[in-house]
Amino acid sequence: MSTTHTEPSRSGFILLLAGLAMFGPFSIDTVFPMFPQMEQALGIGPVQMQQTISVYLFAYALMSLLHGPLSDALGRRVVIMAGVALFVVSSVGCALSTSLWQLLAFRALQGMSAGSGLIVGRAIIRDRFHGAEAQRVMSRITMVFGVAPAIAPIIGGMIGTRFGWAAIFWFLTLFGVLLLATCWRWLPETHPRSARLPLTPGPLFGRYLQMLANPRFVWLSLSGAFNFSTLFIYISSAPMFVLTHLKLGPTQFGYFFVPAIAGMMLGAYFSGRRAGRHTPASNVQLAYRVMLTAGLINVAYCLFAPSFVWPWAVIPVMVSGAGISLAFPTLTLLLLDLYPQERGTASSLQAFIQLMLSAVVAGLLSPWLAQQPVWLAAGAVGFSALGLLAWYLARRAGVSAQVAL
């Protein structure tokens, strides 16, 4: 995997990193419209079907502890290439599955592979870019990356209703093959041999424990994780939210995802525009004000509106998404800058914390909260409030966020 390759242009490099971040969301969201069909085909119920998400996320979280350290020791390129190759193999396995247990096993393999692009990609950004430019690049990647959750269920609904649910995984296989070929041709190595660290399990996990003992790292990680969960509670509940509460069809998931992701892209755009002009603290505080305001309006709508209908049921989620992506690039960069020589390792541990929370949301909270729209809205507000609390605790622990990135 050390073959020569052509360096992409700056815009091409950003698009490539965004594409690497996309195959994780694609793995989750493309199958949502076909949940009822998959339940019938596999002879299972909605709660069992929901575990295909939580198993994926648990595997993603556990493997995320290794993606970053492997890239710190072996280089970024080889880890990403291996991850994409495993994603291709596991997608084929999902397409050929005939039982729940087979599907869960291959979904776990998908989860193990999917984090390589997102986690190692964050380290690549910090390898290549610095200061306000890093925030602008992170924001642009967030904007492109945000397209994936919006179009994935639309594509899944179109493919699944015509060719069956297995065809969705063949589509993911093709996507993975194209991404693998693109990485082989254009992905550069940004972590030189002279900067690489030894890969030894004892010191590695000891380093994780040291990071977890750092309250600045922990509170920044939790702020980002709670921040993302404000929207992920809706994403993981999308089958019931769209099909049951909004009373839309399997090809109409875009009525929820497009506005929600448009909000995220708008927030990412403003995050990039504010880079170098406003302090990180002002970005995060503005973001949480937006999220909490939108969340409280959402709860009020669910409680007092005469009917629960599109688009009014989705607009508060869209506004909240803008706040989420306004804060997330800043939180991530502040966290990575705590460990400038171990960005891959720090990115892995951050991803692990976020994904473990997401797995709990998908496997435990979503099946319960999704029963009523107001419960979902209250859960989202709760996550926003916890994220803001974690941010203030990070500041009290000594996070310096007054100087523009």
Secondary structure, DSSP 8 states (H G I E B T S, - for coil): ---------HHHHHHHHHHHHHHHHHHHHTTGGGHHHHHHHHT--HHHHHHHHHHHHHHHHHHHHHHHHHHHHH-HHHHHHHHHHHHHHHHHHHHH--SHHHHHHHHHHHHHHHHHHHHHHHHHHHHH--HHHHHHHHHHHHHHHTHHHHHHHHHHHHHHHHH-THHHHHHHHHHHHHHHHHHHHH----S-GGG-----HHHHHHHHHHHHT-HHHHHHHHHHHHHHHHHHHHHHTHHHIIIIIS---TT-THHHHHHHHHHHHHHHHHHHHHTTTS-HHHHHHHHHHHHHHHHHHHHHHHHH-SS--TTTTTHHHHHHHHHHHHHHHHHHHHHHTT-TT-HHHHHHHHHHHHHHHHHHIIIIIHHHHTTSHHHHHHHHHHHHHHHHHHHHHHHHTT----S--
